[in-house]
């Protein structure tokens, strides 16, 4: 994210400028999906997805621009859409945030 800014507080970090911690809260255990999209030639395309287990309470994910072991998001503006699905297959309303990767 731009300049090592924390998406939650907007304060620069000193320990690792190439990593941002994304935090969110869940009211119960759920499978969480991060979908990264960007605009390309007027269309919205999926740049990558991350899926992992989340727990009740505050969850924190360290993000360094990678959406897989082999794929890293390149410079540009992205939208992150977060959804959570519980064991009853109830999906949360999507939450989104926009960010820019600069290199």
C-alpha positions in Angstrom: 0.0 0.0 0.0 1.1 3.5 -0.7 4.0 4.6 1.4 3.8 1.9 4.0 0.5 3.3 5.3 -1.7 1.3 7.6 -5.1 0.9 6.1 -6.8 1.1 9.5 -5.0 4.1 11.0 -3.2 5.8 8.1 0.0 6.0 10.2 3.4 5.1 8.6 5.1 2.0 9.9 8.7 1.8 10.7 9.3 -1.9 11.1 8.4 -3.1 7.5 7.4 -0.6 4.9 6.6 -3.4 2.4 4.0 -5.0 4.7 0.6 -3.8 5.8 -1.6 -5.5 8.4 -5.2 -5.8 7.4 -7.5 -6.2 10.4 -11.2 -7.0 10.6 -13.7 -8.4 13.1 -15.9 -11.4 12.9 -18.8 -12.4 15.2 -18.0 -16.1 14.7 -15.8 -18.5 12.9 -16.0 -18.1 9.1 -14.1 -18.7 5.9 -12.9 -15.3 4.8 -12.2 -14.3 1.1 -10.2 -11.4 0.0 -10.9 -10.6 -3.7 -8.5 -8.1 -5.3 -9.9 -6.3 -8.4 -8.7 -3.4 -10.6 -10.0 -1.5 -13.5 -8.4 -2.4 -16.9 -9.5 -0.8 -20.1 -12.8 0.2 -18.5 -13.5 -3.2 -17.1 -13.2 -4.6 -13.6 -11.0 -7.7 -13.5 -10.1 -10.0 -10.6 -6.4 -9.7 -9.9 -6.3 -12.4 -7.3 -8.0 -14.1 -4.3 -7.0 -15.2 -0.9 -9.1 -17.5 1.3 -8.4 -18.4 4.9 -10.1 -19.3 8.2 -11.1 -16.5 10.4 -12.1 -16.6 14.1 -14.5 -14.7 16.3 -13.1 -11.3 17.3 -10.3 -9.3 15.7 -8.4 -11.0 12.9 -5.1 -9.6 11.5 -3.6 -10.5 8.1 -0.1 -9.5 7.1 -0.2 -8.4 3.4 2.9 -7.9 1.3 1.2 -7.7 -2.1 1.2 -11.4 -2.8 -2.1 -13.2 -3.8 -0.3 -16.6 -4.3 3.1 -18.1 -3.9 3.9 -17.1 -7.5 1.7 -14.0 -8.1 2.4 -10.5 -6.7 0.1 -7.5 -7.4 1.9 -5.0 -9.5 1.8 -1.2 -9.1 -1.6 0.3 -9.5 -4.9 1.0 -7.8 -6.9 -1.9 -6.5 -10.1 -2.6 -4.6 -10.2 -5.3 -1.9 -13.6 -6.9 -1.3 -13.9 -8.9 1.9 -16.6 -11.5 2.5 -17.0 -14.1 5.2 -19.0 -17.3 5.0 -20.0 -19.2 8.1 -20.6 -23.0 8.6 -24.3 -22.6 7.7 -23.1 -21.1 4.4 -24.4 -17.6 5.3 -22.4 -15.0 3.5 -21.7 -11.6 4.9 -22.4 -8.4 3.1 -19.2 -7.5 1.2 -16.9 -4.8 2.6 -14.5 -3.0 0.4 -11.5 -0.7 0.5 -9.4 0.8 -2.2 -5.6 1.1 -2.1 -2.7 1.8 -4.3 0.5 -0.2 -4.7 3.6 1.9 -5.6 7.0 0.5 -6.3 
